[in-house]
Amino acid sequence: MKLLRYGPKGKEKPGLLDSEGRIRDLSGLIDDVTGEAVSPKSLARIRKAKPESLPLVRGKPRIGACIANPQKFIAIGLNYSDHAAESGLQVPPEPVVFTKQVSCLSGPFDDVTIPPKSKKSDWEVELGVIIGTKAKNIAKRDALKHVAGYCTINDLSEREFQAERAGQWTKGKSYDTFGPVGPWLVTADEVADPQKLGMWLDLNGKRVQNGSTATMVFGVAHIVAYLSQFFTLLPGDIITTGTPPGVGMGMKPQRFLKPGDVMRLGIDGLGEQEQRVVRDK
């Protein structure tokens, strides 16, 4: 299934994308696409509903982030060896873990606002993982059983804030709109292997990132099990798993986002995003 949220920001409704690419309203079954709604029991209930029996949503409504009110937005850094190389950094012996504040969540087609004095805002197409069942101290062999689904994420970053302002990466990763998530949450049963997904990002119509989850240093199962050692993963939590090479920081000369730029990105089977860049006031 492909679950989504549609409508004005802050007033989104739950929806399902049918086989013809039309949005069907799920309000009669769930209040929103939350952690509770993506539990195995809830997903089984939604699957029993025939899409053609659900109300058809007319027009082209705004699409919001595909999961509502996650408790955590966790990110993995330097998880592609070629991206680590373009960043001038070593491949880490264990996953590099940081957080994006949940206030940065944004719709996949909403404008991206860069900070007023930003000079080094950057793009990163990434595979997103949405947790479906509580995970604490789990084994790698069981990790994927705790995943509700997958999605496309643009892990936007302000590199000066991230690398030149001391401290942790979180403050370079969490500006409002720096977390476009969606358009859909594709349930895990529709993703045969999360380590065989092509991914790409175009900037102003030019392909700048072109990679595959096959080249991750640490795969999804490893990451989920690893994180569960340090804190409990809860239904609805988001994990964004790293980016392939082609970010602005790694270009020669470096290229960063400016107002008017347009990013278009996607992952095989998980949908595409598009964002226009504006400067915040």
Summary of the structure (lengths in Angstrom):
residues: 281
radius of gyration: 17.8
end to end distance: 39.1
largest distance: 54.3
contacts: 1009
relative contact order: 0.21
helix: 20%
strand: 32%
